[in-house]
Amino acid sequence: MAGRKDSTKRETMLNQACEILSRSGVVDTSLRSLAAQMGTSARMLIYYFGSKEKLILEVIDHEQRRAAPDPGVSSSVADLRAYILADWHSITRGEKHVSVRILEQVFGAACAQDSPYADYTAQTLNRLIGNFENRLVAIGMPGDIAATRAVVGLTALQGYLMRYFTAADPAAVDRDFLRFVDDVILAPF
């Protein structure tokens, strides 16, 4: 197979897999079922990606690269608040919502003993916490407080996302998340 044709086919398969996995779930979708829904074979997916787990991790990486570039670090509380709320919108109903649904499932699957997702999840969480801590320090928050609030914020975000994706009233979760941001994360320091 020619390199250009391979990369185009690979890109198409990543896009298809992302859509299917966000609907049917990472845990509940076998490689054969995924292949059938994509109109290909499990053997072809293994040829391109090596395993279901590697395909899932590539889907997440692919989606993260496609997401809008990070606007940089804000220097004011108001700018950081606007960034947090825009990101919340993007991950709950905007351009990141599909990949975040998959990412949350991978994070859950990483808790299993000997999970193939454990290293990826640990690295991703450390990076996300570090990035958020840097954002908090940039608005003048002392480092020790920023470190704690970054961990609390990311941990709470996981819970808010689960609530949002499963809630009968997502607008209530939006309101709760906004209060959390204002009353805990960005509370006076």
Disulfide bonds with the S-S distance in Angstrom:
none
